[in-house]
Structures are given as structure tokens and as C-alpha cells.
Amino acid sequence: MTSSFRLGYVPGVTPAKWARIWAERLPRTPIELIQVGAADAVGLVHSADADAALVRLPIDRTGLHAIPLYVEQTVVVVPKDHVVTAAEEVTLEDLADELILHPQDDVLAWEQPLPGRVIDDRPATTADAIALVAMGTGLLVVPMSLARLHHRKDLTFRPLTDAPTSQVALTWPEDAESELMEEFVGIVRGRTANSTRGSQKPPEPKKAAKKQAAPKKQQQIRPNKVKGKPGQPTPKRKYKR
């Protein structure tokens, strides 16, 4: 294999581990990592500008395969001196009196109203919202991976136990099956090098076991018996002269 494999990924998702395993197993086939905005990831795959992409569900799956990989923890980002930091984890009810920022690129699917008092003026991006949190404008609810991506020394976060979660998935076109795609699917699913499809070595033929000759049964020579009548002595043999 000499061609490359192009993998798109949305902010916060870290494909480094899988890229490292790929490099170990297919050193002659480079993997190209392409960071793309959450709203553009599916289009990148449809346009064939990437062979596959790591995205956050839900997406429009028309014409696409999608394998869910893991669920992200949701957190609330707050200033380090905020009262929320007194607890190890919080609930949505704990944020009822807080000002909440809602960026336009929010990746959480809210089936219920956002907690607290939502600020009407929505920041364009999560990065903009993080900057506003640092200014004391409000708090922000995001997946933990995004909180870590936009880490600042003056901010911290706490897990939200009852907030919507984000699920990361691998997606690729239904009509774009290939050995390279199968290799990457095997990697993200945790298959070992020996079990990954396309890399399996044919099993070695088993050596035929040598058949040991069964030991010959020793023939027991039994003397001929001349039967007599019960209660009478056995008659003597007569020999002809």
C-alpha cells in the first residue's frame, strides 16, 4: 500500500492514538489528519476530501456508515473562584440562577431548555464563549474534550451529572469500501494487529500427528481340554502306535 489515508476530525476529538497505531501497522501508508469544524465534517466526507471523519452525533447519515465510538462527559466551564468549584460535580438545577452562554456551534443536542438564564446574544463559536466566561459574562456547558481544548489558567470545569452528552463516531461513505478503510475501522474498534481485517496471516497447516502402531496382542496358547462328564475322571488320551 503506497496511497495515503485522509482522516477528518472535529475540534476536541484527539485521533493521535489511532494515528500512532496506524503508523506502526502501515508504515508505508501515511495518514493525513484534517481538523474541520463540526458543521463541515460530513461535507468533507461527501466531497471525498477525506476518506473518513471523526464526528459528533447526530449527523445526517444519508449515504454514510457511522460507528459510535464513545460518549463524552459534559461539564460546565466556570471561573476558578466561582462558587460552583466548591462541589466535585453539579446538576442542571445547581445552575438555575446562573447566566448561561449558548454558542452558535454548540454540539450538544438539548431536548430540554438550557439551564439557568440563557444570554440572548449568542457567541459565534465555543472559543468566543470561553473568552466571555473568563470575563465573567456567564458560564458555558460543553463536552469535557472542548473544555480541555480551550483550557485557560483562570478557568476550570465541573462535571454535569444530568446534562445531555455528546457521542463521537467514525463515518465514511457507504460506496467507499477499501482495505485501508477496513484497517482503520479495525484500529478504532480495538482489534489487534493479528485480528485486523486485511492483515490476517493464513493459519499455518497443522502437522499431521504420527500414528503410533498399536501394540500387537500376544496370542495366548491355551492347552486343548478334553471335556468329560460331570463327576467322572477325565478320560486318558489314546495314542496310535
C-alpha positions in Angstrom: 0.0 0.0 0.0 1.5 3.3 -1.1 -1.5 5.7 -1.1 -2.4 7.8 2.0 -5.4 7.7 4.3 -7.1 11.1 5.0 -8.9 11.4 8.3 -11.0 14.4 9.2 -11.8 15.2 12.9 -13.8 17.8 14.7 -12.4 20.1 17.5 -11.9 18.3 20.8 -11.6 14.8 19.3 -8.0 13.5 19.5 -7.1 10.9 16.9 -3.4 10.8 17.9 -3.6 7.4 19.5 -5.2 5.8 16.4 -2.8 7.6 14.1 0.1 6.2 16.1 -1.2 2.6 15.8 -1.8 3.2 12.1 1.8 4.3 11.6 3.0 1.2 13.4 0.9 -1.2 11.3 1.1 0.5 8.0 4.5 2.4 8.0 4.4 2.8 4.2 1.0 4.3 4.1 0.9 7.8 5.6 -2.2 9.0 7.5 -3.2 12.6 6.9 -5.1 14.3 9.8 -7.5 17.1 8.8 -9.2 19.3 11.5 -12.5 20.6 10.4 -15.4 22.4 12.0 -18.3 20.3 13.4 -20.7 21.7 10.8 -18.4 20.9 7.9 -17.2 17.4 8.8 -19.9 15.5 7.0 -19.5 17.6 3.9 -15.8 16.8 3.9 -16.6 13.1 3.6 -19.3 13.6 1.0 -16.9 15.7 -1.2 -14.2 12.9 -0.9 -11.8 15.5 0.6 -11.4 12.9 3.4 -11.7 9.1 3.4 -13.4 9.2 6.8 -14.1 11.6 9.7 -14.4 11.5 13.4 -17.6 13.5 14.2 -20.1 14.1 16.9 -23.6 12.6 16.6 -26.3 13.3 15.5 -25.4 13.7 11.8 -27.3 13.2 8.6 -26.4 9.6 7.8 -27.7 9.5 4.3 -25.2 7.6 2.2 -22.8 7.2 5.2 -21.7 4.5 7.5 -21.4 5.6 11.2 -19.9 3.7 14.0 -20.4 5.1 17.5 -17.1 5.0 19.4 -17.6 6.7 22.9 -19.7 9.1 24.9 -18.1 12.3 26.2 -18.6 13.7 29.7 -20.5 17.0 29.8 -19.1 19.8 32.0 -19.8 23.4 33.0 -16.9 25.8 32.5 -16.6 28.5 35.2 -14.0 30.9 36.6 -11.7 29.4 39.2 -13.2 31.5 42.0 -16.8 30.6 41.2 -19.0 29.1 43.9 -19.6 26.0 41.7 -16.0 24.9 42.2 -16.9 24.0 45.9 -18.5 20.8 44.6 -16.9 17.9 42.8 -19.9 17.7 40.4 -23.1 19.6 39.9 -26.6 19.3 38.4 -28.5 21.5 36.0 -30.6 22.6 38.9 -27.5 24.0 40.6 -27.2 26.4 37.6 -30.7 27.7 37.8 -29.7 31.2 38.9 -26.6 31.4 36.6 -26.2 33.3 33.3 -25.5 30.7 30.6 -23.8 31.3 27.3 -25.1 29.3 24.2 -22.6 29.5 21.3 -23.9 29.0 17.8 -21.6 26.0 17.2 -23.0 24.2 20.3 -22.5 20.4 19.8 -25.0 19.3 22.5 -28.5 18.2 21.5 -30.7 19.9 24.0 -34.1 18.2 24.2 -34.9 20.4 27.2 -34.4 24.1 27.8 -30.9 25.1 28.7 -30.3 25.6 32.4 -30.2 29.0 34.1 -30.8 32.3 32.5 -29.6 32.0 28.9 -28.0 35.1 27.4 -29.8 36.1 24.2 -26.7 37.3 22.4 -25.1 34.0 21.2 -21.3 33.9 20.7 -20.3 32.7 17.2 -18.0 29.9 18.4 -17.2 28.0 21.5 -13.8 29.7 21.7 -15.6 33.1 21.8 -17.8 31.8 24.6 -14.8 30.6 26.6 -13.4 34.1 26.4 -16.6 35.5 27.7 -16.6 33.1 30.7 -13.1 34.4 31.5 -14.5 37.9 31.5 -17.3 36.9 34.0 -20.1 37.2 31.5 -21.6 33.8 32.1 -21.0 30.0 32.3 -20.7 27.5 29.5 -21.8 23.9 29.1 -19.7 21.8 26.8 -18.2 18.3 26.3 -15.1 17.9 28.5 -12.9 17.5 25.4 -13.8 21.0 24.3 -13.2 22.4 27.8 -9.7 20.9 27.7 -9.1 22.1 24.2 -9.8 25.7 25.2 -8.1 25.4 28.6 -7.2 28.6 30.4 -5.4 29.1 33.7 -8.1 31.3 35.0 -10.9 28.8 34.3 -11.9 25.4 35.4 -14.8 23.0 35.0 -17.0 20.6 36.9 -19.0 17.5 35.6 -22.7 17.9 35.0 -24.4 14.7 36.0 -27.8 15.2 34.3 -26.8 17.2 31.1 -27.1 15.9 27.5 -24.0 14.1 26.4 -22.1 14.0 23.1 -21.2 10.8 21.2 -18.2 10.6 19.0 -18.5 8.4 15.9 -16.5 7.4 12.8 -18.2 8.0 9.5 -17.3 7.2 5.9 -19.2 6.8 2.5 -21.2 3.7 2.0 -19.8 3.2 -1.5 -16.1 3.8 -0.5 -15.2 0.4 1.0 -11.5 -0.3 0.8 -8.7 -2.3 2.5 -7.4 1.0 4.1 -10.9 1.8 5.4 -11.2 -1.7 6.9 -7.8 -1.3 8.5 -8.8 1.9 10.2 -12.2 0.5 11.3 -10.3 -2.3 12.9 -8.0 0.1 14.7 -10.7 2.3 16.3 -12.6 -0.9 17.3 -9.6 -2.1 19.2 -8.7 -5.1 17.1 -5.2 -6.3 17.5 -2.7 -6.5 14.6 -3.4 -10.2 14.1 -7.1 -9.8 14.1 -7.5 -6.7 11.9 -9.2 -7.5 8.6 -6.9 -7.4 5.7 -3.9 -8.1 7.9 -4.6 -11.6 8.9 -2.0 -14.2 8.1 -3.2 -17.5 6.8 -3.1 -20.1 9.5 -0.2 -22.5 9.3 -1.2 -26.0 8.4 -1.1 -28.3 11.3 1.5 -31.0 11.2 0.0 -34.4 10.9 0.4 -36.4 14.1 2.4 -39.5 13.7 0.3 -42.6 14.2 1.7 -45.0 16.6 1.3 -48.6 15.7 -0.9 -50.3 18.1 0.9 -53.0 20.1 0.3 -56.5 18.8 -1.7 -58.6 21.1 0.2 -61.6 22.3 -1.5 -64.7 21.5 -2.1 -66.9 24.4 -1.7 -70.6 23.7 -4.2 -72.5 25.7 -4.0 -76.3 26.1 -6.7 -78.3 24.5 -9.1 -79.5 27.1 -11.0 -82.8 26.8 -14.3 -82.5 28.4 -15.5 -85.3 30.5 -18.8 -86.0 32.0 -19.5 -84.3 35.3 -18.5 -86.4 38.3 -16.3 -88.7 36.2 -12.5 -88.6 35.7 -11.2 -87.1 32.5 -10.5 -90.0 30.1 -7.0 -90.6 29.1 -5.9 -89.9 25.5 -5.2 -92.8 23.4 -2.3 -92.7 21.0 -2.0 -94.8 17.9 1.2 -96.7 17.5 
